[in-house]
């Protein structure tokens, strides 16, 4: 069975990589939810009665205040840092410059995050008008998750977490590495 599975993985390497990306993303979701629960219900619970506002962000007491903001922000940062190293090591087996790919990953995550804040403002009202606010919000969340995956997988694979591809041997017999897709 194992040799057959290895042969299947080799034959369908791109599909297997997408499956691994999805599975590793699910593990990241557990880290995100777990760290959020820890921060929201324990660490920052005492700060929920303090309103917080900065720029376009506003967390009133009814929204969980400073405690909710800190819980959301820190759990997001922790889970995305975890996801970067997990995907880099297990899914993409990247060997390019860690600093460069970390910076590019941060830019991508911030862009996706801003997109996920913006998209609901465009589509939630019409979808909620058809399906109701509760189910509409869930549908919009799935739209956001799908957009995130459609952006993050190819960006990670082709731009951020690339691996070296070996060129054929040079005239002196040495391999010469090059960055590739």
N, C-alpha and C positions, 0 to 999 in steps of 0.2 A: 504494500500500500504506500509506504513512504517513498520509494523510487517513483511510483506513478504520480504522486502529488508533487514531487520535486520537478518531474518532467512537465507537469501541467503548469506549475509556477513559471518555469523557464519559457514555456510556449506563450503564456499569457502574462508576461512580466508587467505590462502597463496596467492591466486590470487588477493584478495582484497588488500592485503598488497603491492603486486607488482603494482597494479593500483595506489594506493596512492603514492608509491615511484615515479612512473612516473609523476603523477600530481604535486607533490612537486618539482620534478626536473625541471618541466616546469616553475614553479614560480621562482625557483632559476635562470633559464635562463633569465627571465625578469629582475631580480635584477642585474645579470651580465651585460647584455646589457645596462641597464639604467645607472649603475654606470660607465661603460666604456664610454658611450656617454658623461656623465657629465665631467669625467676627461679628455677625449681626446679633446673634442670640447670647453671646458670652462676652467677648472682648470689648465691643463698643456698645453694649446694651445701655449703659448709663448715659450715652450721648444722644440717644434718640429724642430726647426732649429739648434739644438745642437746635433751632433752625439753622440751615446752612445755605448760603447763596454766593455764587461766584460766577461771573460772566453770564452765560445762558443757563447755568445749572442752578436749580432751586429745589432744595429739599426742606419743606416745611415740617413741622412737628407731625402733622398727619401723614406725611410721606416717609417718616422715619428719621428725619433730621440729619444731623452730622453723623450719627452712628450708621445710618443706612448708606449715606454717601461713602464713608470710609470702607464699609463692608463691600459695597459694589466695586469701588475702585481698586482696593487691595486684592480682592479675590480675582478680579479680571487680570490684574498685573501678574499675580502669582500663576494663574492658570495659563496665561499666554507665554510666560517664561518657561514653565514646565513643558508646554506644547512645543515650543521652539526646539528644545533639546531632545525631546522624545521623537518628534518627527525627523529631525536632523539625523539622529542616530539609527532609529529603527526603520522608518519608511524610506527615506531618501539616501541614507548612508553617505551623506555629504562629506566631502573632504576639502571643500574650498575654505577660504578665509572666514573664520568664525566671527571676527569683528565686523567685517563687511556684511556678511549674511545676517548678523544680528541687527545691524542698523537698518538694512533693507526690510527685514521682518518687522521691525518696530514701525517703520513708515507704512508698510502694508496693513498692519493691524490697526493703526490709527485711522487710515483711510477707510477700511472696512467698518470700523466702529462708527465713524461719522456718517457713512452711508446707511448703517443700520439705525441711526438716530433719525436720519432724514426720510428714509423710505416710508415709515409709518405715517408721517405727516402728509404724505401724498396719497396713500392708498387705504388707510384705516377707515376713514369716514365712508367711502363708497362701499367697501367690503362689509363694514358693520351695518350699513343700511340694508344690505341683502341678508346677511347671516346673523345679525345681532352682535352686540359689542363683545360678549365673551368669546363666542366662536370666531368672530371676525378677528379679534386680537390674536388668537391662536393661529389662524390662517396667515396673518401678517408675520407672526414669529417664524412660521415655516418658510415664508417667502424670504425673510431675512437670512435664515439659516442656509437656504439653498443658494442665495446670492453669495454668501460668505464662502461656501464650499466651492462654487464655480469660479470665484476669484482666487481663493487661497491655494487650491490644489495646483493649478497651472503656474501660478506665481512661485510657489515653493519648488516645484519640479524643474521649471525651466529658467528661473532667474535667481532665486534666493539660495536654494540648497542643492546646487549642482555638484556633480562628481567629476573627477578628472577622467578623461578618456585617453587611453594610450594609443599613440600613433604607431605605425609599424616602425621597426628598428631603423635607425639612421645608418648611414654608410659605415660608421665606426662600430655598429652593432648595439649601440645603446638605445633604449626606448626614450622617446621624448614626450613628456606629458603635455596635454593641452586641455583647456577648459572646454567642456562641451555639454551638449544636452543629452 
